[in-house]
């Protein structure tokens, strides 16, 4: 296409899309006269005629082309649609059938005929055109187009069968099919489309075993957050070919991030057992250590020490050393010992990124011990040295969080404003949450609002000083400093800080295994406002406590139901539905 023709086409297309059909008609007519074999120009010119009720002109144009070359049977589709636009349905059907029947003798125009039928929303005709063409030409493959049409028709079983057949013929389509199937797959394993896709894959796996079915099943189970099932598929793939362990590592990390520690442990144990690469074993054992910490395994410290015996303390094990320091600080309350571990780790660090990660953890330890200014120095160094990097953004958030703990809300807000547009979604979300917490609760006209006390309670919780944190929260509800200059009247129902304080109180009670106390705090939030911003969080937390700790199945079902029916846009909806069904006894 020459530049002049290209410019004319874009201008004609612009006119057409804007509904200026007469202007578009003139340009498409010129383009078509120069290139009479271009079906795009022909189709658009006919559409211009039809949009301006020039049906006879359209008919004459099509029939004249058919007389010149009867082999161009795709023109019957255009002619049929021209009759349909005039509500002459019988004539339309006659011509549509001519187009379809022509494929029995000559399937050369099958692809074009199928595409025209699809464009005109004659979906059953389109499917017939593609299927006949494939039956006549073994090299033709229109399963992808057929699958898309079934999707448009809402016939998902046939859609998935077509997608799977496409992969069966040519496994290079695997990633493409995964991408298109993802439009219909949710994280709800019991949704209609998820069930149909799973059944289609399992049926194919029985009739024609191929690794591609394991790959797709693993992907499907991961989407449904059924990481144990996904691991079984990945394990089968590995045993079939003994390929690399990258996918199993990715799955293990995904399971860990989604708090399925059992599935994560299976993945990393498998890597540790099968891998012959020191790097892979170190990375797997790092996550096994994180899992041990999360599960409060009494042998955790011994496990860390065994890793240092096996792999040594060096540049390769810096992340394990950093995780060990975190464990010493936040699980063992041994921050001074943790500082020594981190200072030693700094001597092994070869890159500025490793140094930044260690300094971030050093800053955390310093905040834990109340040495805020020293911590801020470390965080600021990282911001300066790694501008634009994710670690710099993380350091900025820690500056904001530390400033918040100190009661310097102005500086905290300044940092959080920058982070709200962070490219790292998790940091952006945390930044927004903290920013809203400050602006919703900060003092107005120098009148104390309780935010300083609440920030102090959060700091104490961060430092694992749970009883002191609870006392600080109690002071929010029943202040005793009435004679002091910074008198705060106390958090009242209806205030944001009232809900925030009760929710933190409930979390601390859960940590102390005082589950009835936690329920009482959560009940107060609902009693004050059952449509508040924390309501779905509260309902989900109550359901989890009743299910996992108080073993009251009926109560758990009640609160899962509240999320399902009263909060359909909640982030907990899928989990609530899945857990409710399981408690109800559904076969999932």
Order of alpha helices (4+ residues) and beta strands (2+ residues): alpha-alpha-alpha-alpha-alpha-alpha-alpha-alpha-alpha-alpha-alpha-alpha-alpha-alpha-alpha-alpha-alpha-alpha-alpha-alpha-alpha-alpha-alpha-alpha-alpha-alpha-alpha-alpha-alpha-alpha-alpha-alpha
